[in-house]
Structure formats: structure tokens, C-alpha cells
Amino acid sequence: MFPHAARSALIALAVILWLAPWGPALAAEGLVVYSARKEELIRPAIEAFQQERGIKVSLLTGKAGELARRIEIERGDPKGDVFLGTTAGVTELLRRKGALEPYPSPYAKEIPEEFKAPDGSWVGITGRVRVIIYNKNLVKDADAPRSFFDLTDPKWRGKIVVASMGERTTVGHLATIMALRGEEFTTRYVRALKDNGLKVLSNNTEVRKAVTRGEYAVGITNHYYYLLQLRENPASPLGIIYPDQGPGDMGAPVYSITAAIVKGAKSLDAAKKFVDFLLQPKGNRLLVEGEFEIPLLPGARLVGDDRGILGLGQFKKAAVTQIQVADFEPTVEKLFGPLLIP
């Protein structure tokens, strides 16, 4: 075993090496965006912003939690200016730690209040819905499960797949259930799914591909993975269900991609312009169309409505705010992290 001082020195060295290769280089490039959204999905909006505003953008992508830790490590000398999160949970945690710069963009006025931080520290720019997908070769449309809670039925034993807790929407999904039904109910539900042979894969891409191949009959995922699969292969035998839509049902959870400005951002003015751009029709349209998200701005075009995709107001949404979901995410990670691993 290493002595305590030696271990501390090794940890400090690891952090320095982790930060060193690209931190100074990015900081010298102008506006720096840390994005938990994949590069190919956010790149069209970034390129349009660069062309329209003449501001060069450097992009670093990664897992939301990893980028959030980086923002915390860099406090006092931030290298990033804007953080794009895949759900509000991690972004809200940064807000509570004082790591974000409040900016109530004038273009955020039409975004529903439930998708905004109370002090303007972050704003939802697009939305995604938690849905059930199923393989039509294995499940008749009439027999497809209509509720997340139907999946504990023995007839689905060994036929269900979900992404691991490394996907923030898996965390958010269980946090939504906990916010609405309580910790005891959620714990029983997760255990019942596991007892029913729930299979956990690394990410949502693996989930949609496994269901498409017929390895599992049913998958729990986000609505746009259904569209991504159909874009890849229009003949894919996939169906989609917006679950829990009946009277007394909880509704389908909705989460938002969030945009936030890092506290102490060196390119603060450019960061504000970038957030504004993502909330204006042109920039927001590129996000919605490029990522197959649902729009949060009224009147924006919905992608996939010809394939059964529904926009806000067209389905029953789980009655929780993004802040409420964020409140329960730490408990969800602590309770179910060891259970929901590949």
C-alpha cells in the first residue's frame, strides 16, 4: 500500500495530467462548450452559430458527470464557458454548488417554467420523452405493454432491456417514479424488474439495436432512439408506446437538454450569445431536427410526427418539474447504481 501522502500526490498528478493535454489549448480558442450531447448531434448548431456570429467555438464532449466534475475542478480558473447537459439533474447540482452564472435569456420566456432554473442558471433547450419500444416480430401491437409497470408481469420475463445508470435518463426515469410514488414503491419496482430478468446494457444505442435484432422484445429508452433506428434502417420492426397514459397513470417522463453558463466564464458575452442562439428559432430548429428532440418552444416544428412522435401537449406528461427530478437523482444513484450495471 502507498502511504497517504504518496497516494495524494499520485491523485494530484493524475488530475494535472488529465487536465493538461487540452485545457489551455481550448481556452485559447474563444468560446469553449462542454457538451454531454454527442458531437455529431450538436455540431450543426455550433457551425451555424460560428457562421452567423463570427465567434469560434471549441467543443469538448463527454459524459455529463465527467464534465461536471471538470467544471468543479476548474473553479477559480474555468476553461469552459457553456455546459450542455443531457438532463437537468447534473446541471442543477452544479447550480446548487454555485458553479453556474445566472443568465435569464430574453429568448427563454416562452420555455415552460418547469424546464428552467428558478434563478436563470440553466434553461431547457429541447426535450426527450421516456418511452417503450418493442419488436413487432415478437409482440403484436395490441399486446404491447401500455405502462412501465406492466413490465413486472411474468409474461415479460427475460424479454426487457434498459440502459445502465451511466445514461442520465435512466437515472431521471427512476427519480421521476420516486418523486411521484415514493422511495419504497420505486425500490419494490426495481427489484421486481430485476426478478423478472431485466437485462441492463451500457447505453441506449445498444438497447434500440438489441430490440431491433429481436434479442429482447421490449426496451425502455428515449423516443428519439426509435427515430434514429428508423433513419438507419426504415424497415426496422420497431413500435413505440407512450406509456402510462390512462386516468390515474403517472404519464410519460420528459427531460430536457440544458444550457448553462459556467461561473467565471472568460468569454461571458459570447456564452450569452450562444445560449440566446440555441433558444432562437434557427438554432433551436437545428437542435430539434439534428437530435430528433421534441421542441420546448411553442410553434416549433416537431420531427417524426409522421412516425408516431408526439409533442408537448399531445400526450400525458409525468407531473414533475426538472428540479423535482434532480432532487431525487442522488438517492436513485445510491440505491440502484449497484443493481443496474451491464
Secondary structure, 3 states (H helix, E strand, C coil): CCCHHHHHHHHHHHHHHHHCCCHHHHHCCCEEEEECCCHHHHHHHHHHHHHHHCCCEEEEECCHHHHHHHHHHCCCCCCCCEEEECCHHHHHHHHHCCCEECCCCHHHCCCCHHHECCCCCEEEEEEEEEEEEEECCCCCHHHCCCCHHHHHCHHHCCCEEEECCCCHHHHHHHHHHHHHHCHHHHHHHHHHHHHCCCEEECCHHHHHHHHHHCCCCEEEEEHHHHHHHHHHCCCCCEEEECCCCCCCCCCECEEEEEEEEECCCCCHHHHHHHHHHHHCHHHHHHHHHHHCCEECCCCCCCCCHHHCCCCCCCCCECCCCHHHHHHHHHHHHHHHCCCCCC
